[in-house]
Amino acid sequence: MYTQDFAKLWSKLTKNYQSHMETYLAPSLTEAQLSVLELLDQREKMKPSDFIPFLATTPAAVTMLLDRMERAGLIVRERDLDDRRIVWVSITEKGQTETQRGLQIRNDFLGTVLDQISSHNQQLLIFLLGKITTTGEPVLNRERA
């Protein structure tokens, strides 16, 4: 089995990715903020609790993240007109601009990484990663049982 080799390469790739994203998104955006903006760009509006499964974090952490993003002008929070208990989060124009900038930074990095292998191998890599990410969760749950 190649688990150690995979772990080393995966760790190196993710460290390079995180370092690149931190460097080039700064100072106006973080990777977590980009994730929120990307979700909001795909949807018109979301409740703060809707972000929890996507960010794999706590409600308190989501609130702090949204606070920072609102102060930076990336999002707005508005109470629902029919039910004042509900707060809707939506993206601002500045948030849309930063989303496009962040996605370009990510695409540039990943493009550079993928350009090192042939188109065929890129397709194969995507296929294989798709297989292990699709089956990864049930396998992990079975091992714990």
Backbone bond lengths (Angstrom), bond angles and torsions (degrees), N, CA, C in turn:
res aa  C-N    CA-C-N  psi(-1)  N-CA   C-N-CA  omega(-1)  CA-C   N-CA-C  phi
1 M - - - 1.449 - - 1.543 108.84 -
2 Y 1.295 115.70 154.07 1.464 121.55 -173.44 1.535 112.42 -111.70
3 T 1.307 117.16 30.66 1.466 119.72 -173.55 1.521 113.12 -63.67
4 Q 1.324 117.79 -40.37 1.468 119.20 -179.76 1.526 111.49 -66.78
5 D 1.320 116.30 -42.83 1.468 119.87 177.92 1.526 110.20 -62.13
6 F 1.335 115.62 -44.94 1.464 120.29 179.08 1.525 110.57 -61.05
7 A 1.327 116.90 -44.91 1.470 121.47 -179.24 1.527 111.29 -60.28
8 K 1.314 116.99 -43.57 1.466 120.86 179.69 1.527 111.60 -64.03
9 L 1.331 115.85 -47.14 1.467 120.00 -178.45 1.523 111.22 -67.64
10 W 1.330 116.79 -42.29 1.467 120.82 179.00 1.524 110.12 -62.08
11 S 1.323 116.41 -43.34 1.464 121.33 179.27 1.531 110.70 -61.84
12 K 1.310 116.45 -44.82 1.469 120.45 179.67 1.523 111.18 -63.54
13 L 1.337 117.22 -44.82 1.461 121.14 179.86 1.529 110.93 -62.87
14 T 1.329 117.72 -45.57 1.464 119.92 -178.52 1.527 111.40 -68.20
15 K 1.325 117.90 -36.21 1.467 119.93 176.62 1.532 110.66 -64.97
16 N 1.322 116.78 -43.61 1.464 120.47 177.90 1.532 110.77 -61.88
17 Y 1.326 115.64 -43.05 1.468 120.96 179.43 1.526 110.69 -62.69
18 Q 1.315 116.72 -49.53 1.466 120.34 -178.59 1.525 111.55 -62.88
19 S 1.304 116.65 -41.30 1.462 120.58 178.67 1.527 110.84 -63.03
20 H 1.317 116.27 -45.15 1.470 121.18 178.91 1.528 110.50 -60.51
21 M 1.327 115.76 -48.47 1.460 120.14 -177.66 1.524 110.96 -63.63
22 E 1.322 117.84 -44.79 1.472 120.82 178.81 1.525 111.12 -59.17
23 T 1.324 115.63 -44.21 1.466 120.82 -177.09 1.524 111.75 -65.45
24 Y 1.320 116.80 -48.00 1.459 120.39 -171.72 1.528 114.34 -87.61
25 L 1.327 117.80 -21.30 1.465 119.25 176.06 1.527 111.35 -80.32
26 A 1.320 116.02 -29.28 1.468 121.33 -176.97 1.528 109.98 -64.59
27 P 1.301 118.45 151.83 1.458 127.40 2.05 1.531 113.46 -95.58
28 S 1.314 117.91 -1.57 1.467 118.77 -170.46 1.523 114.46 -91.74
29 L 1.341 118.55 -6.55 1.456 120.21 -173.44 1.518 110.52 -152.22
30 T 1.329 115.72 147.85 1.465 121.56 171.69 1.521 108.13 -114.22
31 E 1.318 116.18 168.30 1.463 119.95 179.74 1.530 111.19 -64.35
32 A 1.341 117.21 -39.12 1.469 120.41 177.86 1.525 110.47 -63.82
33 Q 1.326 116.69 -40.75 1.464 120.18 178.10 1.533 110.49 -64.35
34 L 1.323 116.79 -39.52 1.462 119.98 177.28 1.529 110.15 -61.48
35 S 1.312 117.43 -39.89 1.472 120.82 178.22 1.526 110.70 -60.25
36 V 1.332 116.79 -44.35 1.464 121.10 178.52 1.520 110.39 -63.33
37 L 1.321 116.22 -46.78 1.465 120.34 -179.18 1.523 111.39 -62.54
38 E 1.321 116.47 -38.65 1.463 120.30 179.56 1.536 110.38 -64.18
39 L 1.325 116.62 -41.42 1.472 120.50 176.78 1.525 110.66 -63.18
40 L 1.326 116.35 -45.22 1.464 120.52 -178.75 1.527 111.67 -67.45
41 D 1.314 116.57 -30.19 1.457 120.38 178.63 1.532 110.69 -68.77
42 Q 1.329 116.32 -28.36 1.465 121.43 179.52 1.523 112.10 -85.27
43 R 1.318 116.62 -23.11 1.467 122.13 -179.22 1.513 108.19 -121.57
44 E 1.283 117.96 157.80 1.462 119.92 -179.82 1.523 111.31 -72.45
45 K 1.343 115.78 -45.27 1.457 120.69 179.88 1.520 108.59 -157.42
46 M 1.334 114.93 158.09 1.453 121.12 -179.51 1.523 109.41 -142.30
47 K 1.329 116.00 156.27 1.458 120.98 171.76 1.528 107.69 -85.40
48 P 1.325 117.83 150.24 1.473 119.27 179.13 1.529 113.20 -52.43
49 S 1.312 117.75 -38.45 1.468 120.48 -179.26 1.532 112.28 -65.96
50 D 1.329 117.61 -22.15 1.470 121.19 178.81 1.526 112.32 -66.19
51 F 1.332 117.11 -21.80 1.464 120.66 -177.03 1.530 112.75 -79.52
52 I 1.324 116.71 -22.24 1.468 121.04 -171.96 1.525 113.12 -55.02
53 P 1.335 119.87 -50.17 1.474 117.74 -178.99 1.527 113.78 -65.42
54 F 1.329 117.12 -29.94 1.461 120.24 -179.14 1.526 112.09 -75.55
55 L 1.321 116.23 -32.69 1.457 120.44 -176.57 1.520 112.67 -97.87
56 A 1.328 117.41 -9.59 1.464 122.82 -179.67 1.524 110.71 50.49
57 T 1.321 115.83 55.85 1.457 120.87 -177.97 1.519 109.77 -143.64
58 T 1.312 116.27 -173.86 1.460 121.49 -176.68 1.523 111.10 -92.30
59 P 1.336 117.12 160.79 1.465 119.78 176.12 1.538 111.99 -58.71
60 A 1.319 117.27 -38.13 1.470 120.39 179.93 1.530 111.03 -63.69
61 A 1.323 116.59 -41.28 1.464 120.48 179.41 1.525 110.94 -66.15
62 V 1.330 117.33 -38.23 1.466 120.84 177.47 1.519 109.87 -63.64
63 T 1.326 116.77 -43.26 1.469 120.85 178.75 1.520 110.88 -60.04
64 M 1.325 117.11 -45.17 1.475 120.20 179.43 1.528 110.95 -63.73
65 L 1.314 116.69 -41.53 1.466 121.19 178.58 1.526 110.57 -62.26
66 L 1.328 116.65 -46.24 1.468 120.65 179.48 1.524 111.48 -65.81
67 D 1.332 117.84 -35.50 1.469 121.22 175.79 1.525 110.51 -58.17
68 R 1.335 115.86 -49.10 1.468 120.56 -179.72 1.528 111.17 -62.56
69 M 1.323 115.83 -40.71 1.465 120.10 -179.02 1.525 111.42 -68.10
70 E 1.318 116.91 -36.57 1.461 120.10 178.26 1.527 110.52 -67.87
71 R 1.333 116.32 -42.41 1.480 119.89 177.19 1.524 111.37 -61.29
72 A 1.340 116.62 -33.78 1.470 121.35 179.96 1.528 112.40 -81.09
73 G 1.331 117.35 -4.67 1.462 120.45 178.84 1.518 114.94 79.45
74 L 1.332 116.84 17.89 1.461 120.88 -178.63 1.528 112.53 -85.55
75 I 1.324 116.10 -28.31 1.462 122.09 -178.97 1.527 109.47 -137.45
76 V 1.321 115.58 165.39 1.469 121.76 168.66 1.516 107.51 -129.29
77 R 1.334 114.48 147.68 1.463 120.74 175.40 1.519 107.68 -116.28
78 E 1.319 114.80 131.88 1.463 120.11 -178.99 1.522 109.44 -135.57
79 R 1.326 114.92 141.92 1.462 120.43 176.44 1.526 109.90 -73.37
80 D 1.322 115.62 144.46 1.456 121.63 176.11 1.528 108.80 -65.90
81 L 1.313 116.93 137.48 1.465 120.91 -177.70 1.519 111.99 -68.83
82 D 1.329 117.30 -31.67 1.465 120.66 -178.01 1.526 113.27 -89.81
83 D 1.321 116.62 -32.12 1.462 120.89 -178.16 1.522 108.47 -133.76
84 R 1.297 117.47 100.35 1.463 122.97 -173.87 1.527 112.84 -63.49
85 R 1.325 117.68 -14.08 1.471 119.87 178.10 1.526 111.46 -73.62
86 I 1.306 116.73 -22.74 1.468 122.08 -177.16 1.530 109.63 -89.46
87 V 1.324 114.73 131.88 1.465 121.75 175.36 1.522 107.68 -114.11
88 W 1.322 115.88 129.69 1.462 121.38 178.29 1.522 109.44 -104.64
89 V 1.311 115.82 137.55 1.463 122.91 177.49 1.523 107.10 -108.79
90 S 1.329 116.02 131.54 1.467 119.75 176.33 1.528 109.43 -137.83
91 I 1.296 114.72 162.48 1.463 121.86 -175.20 1.528 109.74 -88.56
92 T 1.329 115.81 144.84 1.465 121.59 176.32 1.525 109.25 -95.49
93 E 1.330 115.69 174.18 1.476 119.45 175.22 1.516 110.69 -60.22
94 K 1.337 115.57 -42.84 1.470 119.12 177.91 1.528 109.82 -61.55
95 G 1.324 116.83 -40.11 1.456 121.11 177.75 1.519 112.00 -62.20
96 Q 1.335 116.66 -39.72 1.466 120.47 177.67 1.523 111.16 -65.15
97 T 1.327 116.11 -40.53 1.468 120.46 177.97 1.526 110.44 -63.11
98 E 1.330 116.09 -44.17 1.464 120.22 179.81 1.527 111.40 -68.23
99 T 1.318 117.07 -32.52 1.466 120.59 176.65 1.519 109.27 -62.16
100 Q 1.320 117.09 -48.46 1.462 120.59 -179.58 1.525 111.03 -62.02
101 R 1.332 116.58 -40.58 1.472 120.44 178.11 1.528 110.12 -63.24
102 G 1.321 116.97 -45.82 1.463 121.52 -179.26 1.518 112.72 -64.24
103 L 1.323 116.22 -41.89 1.464 119.67 178.63 1.522 111.47 -65.18
104 Q 1.338 116.50 -36.33 1.462 120.06 177.73 1.535 110.60 -66.14
105 I 1.331 116.20 -40.80 1.471 120.64 177.63 1.525 109.99 -61.37
106 R 1.331 116.45 -45.02 1.465 120.89 179.83 1.528 110.62 -65.44
107 N 1.326 116.66 -45.59 1.467 120.12 -179.39 1.519 111.87 -63.18
108 D 1.339 117.10 -38.31 1.466 120.63 178.08 1.526 110.91 -62.07
109 F 1.347 116.13 -45.01 1.470 119.91 179.89 1.522 110.47 -63.03
110 L 1.332 116.14 -52.39 1.463 119.72 -177.09 1.522 111.72 -64.81
111 G 1.335 116.84 -34.75 1.461 120.16 176.29 1.518 111.37 -62.39
112 T 1.328 116.44 -42.11 1.462 121.13 178.40 1.524 110.62 -63.22
113 V 1.325 116.28 -41.50 1.466 120.52 178.78 1.524 110.43 -64.69
114 L 1.318 116.25 -48.84 1.462 119.95 -176.02 1.529 113.05 -71.38
115 D 1.324 117.50 -27.28 1.460 120.54 179.55 1.531 112.69 -63.94
116 Q 1.322 116.58 -12.35 1.464 120.45 179.85 1.534 112.25 -77.00
117 I 1.333 115.89 -12.04 1.468 119.62 179.11 1.536 109.27 -125.48
118 S 1.304 115.70 161.14 1.466 120.68 -177.18 1.527 111.32 -66.32
119 S 1.304 115.14 163.41 1.459 121.34 177.81 1.531 110.59 -59.44
120 H 1.313 116.03 -41.65 1.470 120.57 178.15 1.531 110.52 -60.26
121 N 1.335 116.62 -46.23 1.464 120.28 -179.81 1.528 111.61 -68.45
122 Q 1.331 117.33 -30.62 1.470 119.81 174.25 1.525 109.97 -62.55
123 Q 1.328 116.25 -45.75 1.467 120.69 178.59 1.528 110.93 -62.21
124 L 1.325 115.90 -41.11 1.459 120.79 179.01 1.536 110.55 -64.86
125 L 1.319 116.52 -43.47 1.465 120.71 178.45 1.528 110.97 -60.19
126 I 1.319 116.67 -45.89 1.474 120.98 178.56 1.527 110.15 -61.45
127 F 1.315 116.53 -43.31 1.462 121.18 178.91 1.527 110.71 -60.34
128 L 1.331 116.97 -48.62 1.463 120.99 -177.83 1.530 112.04 -67.06
129 L 1.322 116.92 -42.26 1.471 119.29 176.97 1.527 110.43 -63.09
130 G 1.320 116.37 -37.39 1.460 120.08 176.12 1.517 112.07 -61.12
131 K 1.325 116.33 -39.69 1.467 120.45 179.43 1.523 111.23 -65.44
132 I 1.320 117.58 -43.01 1.472 117.79 -176.32 1.525 112.22 -80.06
133 T 1.315 118.27 -25.34 1.469 118.27 176.90 1.518 110.76 -80.51
134 T 1.314 118.29 -28.00 1.462 121.23 178.06 1.516 110.31 -72.87
135 T 1.327 116.91 -40.21 1.458 119.96 -176.60 1.515 112.66 -95.59
136 G 1.302 118.83 -6.09 1.467 121.82 -174.98 1.510 114.70 -60.03
137 E 1.315 118.72 -44.42 1.464 121.23 -175.25 1.526 112.87 -65.45
138 P 1.347 119.08 -50.38 1.470 118.36 178.51 1.525 112.76 -61.11
139 V 1.337 117.42 -36.82 1.465 120.47 179.74 1.520 109.44 -63.30
140 L 1.332 117.10 -44.51 1.456 119.86 179.29 1.516 111.03 -63.10
141 N 1.313 118.05 -40.72 1.462 121.17 179.74 1.520 111.47 -65.81
142 R 1.335 117.88 -37.91 1.462 121.08 178.71 1.513 110.80 -66.00
143 E 1.341 117.26 -38.50 1.460 119.94 -178.42 1.518 111.43 -66.58
144 R 1.321 118.04 -31.76 1.463 121.61 -179.65 1.525 111.79 -75.14
145 A 1.316 116.53 -25.12 1.474 120.25 -175.33 1.510 112.23 -70.07
